[in-house]
Amino acid sequence: MSRTTIGTALSTEERGDLAEKMLPVAGRLASIVRGDGGLQDVQQLLGSLGAQEQVALLVVLAGLVDPDTPVSDALRWLEFNEHGETIVPELPGWNQGVSLRDLGEELPVDSDPADLDEVAVARALKGDRSVRLSRAERLRAILAGREQGKSYIEIDALLGYRPGSANKAVLRACRAAEARGESLEVAPPDSRVLTQQEVVAIRKEARAGATDVELALRHGVSRPAVSRLVSGVTYAQYGGPLRGAPTREEGAGGRRVAARQEAAG
C-alpha cells in the first residue's frame, strides 16, 4: 500500500488499522453492487463514511483486484441483467484479452517528460519514501537506477514497490515504445552466473514464445546472453528446450526435418 494513499497525517500502523477496518465495508459494497441491493444502499453505506474512510475504502477495493485480470473476466458479472438479457459492456477490446492494467495504461501520463523532476527522482533512488513521483518520473527513476547498476530488486526496495514491480514497469514501457515504432534504451544488467534452475526456466519461457528482450528484463541478464543461452551456446551442460531444436513430441522425425532444413538452408 502506498505510503501517501490514505493520508500522510496517519502513521503506518494507523493506515493499516484503517484499511483493516474498511475490509468489511468493501465486502458489503461488493455484495450490494453484485445484486444484494441498489443505489440507495450504496449511497447510505458511503454516506456513513468520512472522507478519509472513503479514500481508504477505494484503496482496499483496488487492492482486492488483480490488475492483470482480463477485462472480460472482471466484467463477467455484467453479462446478464436481472431479466436474463445479455449485456455487452462497450469497452474497446474488452473481450480480446485486454487486462485492467492495459486499460489503466491508456490514461494520459500525468506529466510531460520535459517536466521531470530529476531532484525528486534522485531522492527517491536514495530511498526517500516521502517523495511523490509521477508515472513518468517513476519510470525515469527505474531507468536511472539501472544506469547506476542497481538490480530491479534493489530498485523495488528503494522506491517502496512490491518485488517485480520495477521489472514489469520497464517491460510495459518497452512494449509501448515498440508499438509506437520506437525503442526504449535500458541499461544492460551486470553479467552474473545463472543457476541450472534459472537456465531451464529461461529456455522453457523462450520455447513458450517469450522474446529475448522480455527474458533479459525478467531475469536480469543481457539480451545477447539470453540469445546464447536459449540457443545452447552457453550453459550447454544444463537441460531445457533449446531454440530451434524439436520438442520431445516432435520426436526423431522432427529432428530429421530440422537437420534437412539446416542442410538446405
N, C-alpha and C positions, 0 to 999 in steps of 0.2 A: 504494500500500500504506500502511495506517495506520502512523503513527509509533509506536503503542503496541501493535500487534497481536502482534508476535513477541517482544517483551520490551524494556523500557526500558533494560536494562543494556547492550544492544548498540548500537554506533554504526550510522549509516545504511549504511555500507559493509559492516559485518558482517551486518546484516539482509539486505542484498541478496545477499551471498555465501551465506547460509543458505538463502534462497529458491531461488537457483540450484541449490544442492546437492540440494534436495528435488524438483526437476523430474523427474529420472529415477525417483525413488521414486513420485511422483504417477503417472507413466506406467505403472509396474509395477503399482501398486494398481488403476488403472483397467482394465488388462488382466485382472487376476485377477477383479475384480468382473464384468467383461463376459464371463467364460466360460473364462479361462485358468487357473483354479484354484478353490480352495474356501476355507472358513472357516479351515482350518488354515494355509493360505498367507497369509491376511490377518493372522492372529494372529502368525505368525512374522515377517512384514515389519514390523508395527507394534511388536512386541516388541524389535526390533533398534534402535529409535529412542529417544532420550532425550525427556524431557518437552518441552523447547524445540523439538526437531526435529518432534515430533508436532504442536505448535501451528503451526509453520511449514508443515508438510505440509497442514494444514487450510486455511490461508490461500492456499497455492498452488492447491489443488484448487478453492476457491471462486473464485479469480481466473481460472480457466480456463473458468468457466461464465458465460454471458451471463444476467443476472437477468431480462432481458426475453424470454427464450426461453419459449414456451408450455410448460406442464407436460406436455401431450400429447407434444410433441417430445422433451422431456428424458427422459421415461419410455418412449419408443418401444421401447427395447431390452427392456423388461419385458413386452411384449405377448404373447410366446410363451416357454414354458419349453422344457427340453430334449426334452420329449415331444411338442412341437408343439401343446400345449394353450394356448388363449387365456387370457391373464391381464389382467384389468382392474383397475388399481390403484384402491383405494377412497379417492379424494381428491375432495372436493366440487368439481364443475365442472371436473375435470382435462381433460376433452375439449371444453371450451367456450371455448377461447381464453384461459383464465386463465394468467398468467405466473408464473414463480418469484418475481418481485418482488411480485406480488399476494398470493401465499401468505405471503411474508415480512411483508407489511404487516398480516396478520391476527394476528401475535404481539402480545401486550399491550404497550402503551407502557411503558418501563422507569421512568417517573417521572410523578407527578401534576403537571399544570400549576401547581398551587398551590405545589409544592415546587421550582420552577425556581430555579436558582442564577444570579441576574441578574449577580452579580460575575463568575462564570465565563463567562457569555455576553459580557459587556463585554470581558473579557480576550481571548477568542477573536477578537472583532471587531477587536482591535488587533494581531492576528497572532501571539498567544501560542500556539505549537503544542504546549505542554506540557499545555494544558487538555483534560480529557476530558469531553465533553458527552454527555448522554443524548439519545435521539432527540427528545424534546420540546424539550430545550434547543437542539439543532441547528436545529430549525425556528424557534424563537424568535430565534436568532442571525441567521438568514436574513431574517426579517421585520423585525427591528430594523435590520439593515443596509440594507434597502430604505427604512425610515423615515428613515435618515440620508442617503439619496440615493445610496447605493452601488449600482453595477450588479451584476448577477448574476456577471459575470466577476470583478469585484473581490472579491466575497464568496467565490467559489470559491477564489481565491488566498489570502485571509486565513485561511480555515478549512482549507486544505490539501486541497481537493476537486479532482477532475478537472473540467475545464471542462464546464459544462452541468449539473452535479450539483445545485446550489442551485435552478436553474430547475425541474428535474424534481421536486425535493422539494416545491416550492410547488404545482406542478400536481397532484401526487398528493394533497396536503393539501386543495386546493380541491375535488377530486372527492370525497374522503371526506366533507368538510363538506357538500357538495351532497347526497350520499346520505343524510346524517342530517337533511336539511331545514334546514341551517344555511348560513351564508356566512362565508368567511374574509376578513377585512379585510387587503388587501395594498396598501401604499402605491404609488400610480401612479408609473411611472418618469418621469424627466425627458424632456421632449419633445426630439426630435432629427430631423434631416433624414435621410430614408431614401434609399438609392441605388436606381437603377432595378432592379437585380437583386433587392434586398430586397423592393421593391414587388411585382414579378411573382411572387416566391416566396410572399409572403403571400396574394396573390389566388388562386394555384393551390391553396394549402393550404385556403383558405376554400371554394373550389369542391369540394374533396375531402371537406369535412364538418367541418373544424376550427371550433370556436366562437371568438367574438371574445375571450373570456377566455383560452383556450389560446394564441391567436395573440399576444395582448398580452404574456403572460408569456414566451412563447417568443422573441419578437423585441425585447422591451424597449421597448415603446411602450404608451401608454394604450389602454384599451378603446374609448373614443369615437374615438380616432384610427384604430384598426383599422376600426371601423364605417364611417367616412367614406372610408377608403382603398379598402376592398373594394367599396364602392358607386360609386366613381368620382368622389365629390365632391372629393376631393383627389388629387393626382398624376395628373390626367387625361391628362397628356402621356405617361405610361408605358403599356405594354401589360399583358397578363394578363387573364384572365376576370373580369368584374365580377359581383357578386352580383345575381341576378335576371335577368341577360342570358342568352340562349340560347347554348349551346355551338356550336361550328362544325358538329358533327354534326347539331344540330337545324336548322341552315340558315335560309333565309329564311322557311320555313313556321313555324318556331318563333318567329321574331321577330314575325311577323304575329299569331300566337296570343297572345304576350306583350303586344303592343300592344292587342289587343282586350280582354284581361283587365284591363289597366290602365285602359282607357277605361270598361269596365263597372264597375270597382271603385270 
